[in-house]
Amino acid sequence: MALTLSSCSNIANWELSMRSKIGALPLTVSTYDSNGQKIDQIKAKSVNIHTDKKMSQKDDKGNEGSSVIDVDYGHNRMIHVGSTLIAYEGLKNYQDVFSKHTNINDQNHAVPILNTMYQNFKNDWSGDSKVVMIRSQLGMPVAVFAGKNVSIHKSDMKKSTQFVIDGHRLFVYRADYTVYPVASLKK
């Protein structure tokens, strides 16, 4: 029995994480204030984002308590905590293209437990055509990304999420986000 795992989104996520750790993942890193205004931006050929080990505070159960993260780029390090941060590579930020509000009206009947199982399976193996809308912690829009194969993955860092969008990395820290199926936005 031959099983092809090359399209498995978990493997793609692992590969992008490894590329980041060995300095082979270029990223654009931006931070935003609570009003969604860009504070700063770093574009670098090698970036790794991780919990700041010196500030790490684990509880009795081993859960990370610190929200301080390090952004290692080139031979430099930015230490960050508090404001919204996004990092991406090979993706276009569609923030200026989409309207600020999204309305979806779906009257299809479904069995929620089956839909949950199906959506989780799809996310783990191939992803789906989705739009990711990212907002500051006060709800101000900061970025919009879209892709044909979008999957969502947990991060080792507190208050952060990793996405794989068409084989590219999107990292979101301390931000609100909503992920919509593209099909529901086209109706």
Beta strands, then each sheet from edge to edge (+ up, - down):
strand 1: 27-32
strand 2: 38-44
strand 3: 47-51
strand 4: 69-73
strand 5: 76-80
strand 6: 84-88
strand 7: 128-135
strand 8: 141-154
strand 9: 160-165
strand 10: 168-173
strand 11: 176-181
sheet 1: 2+ 1- 6+ 10- 9+ 8- 7+ 11-
sheet 2: 3+ 4- 5+
end
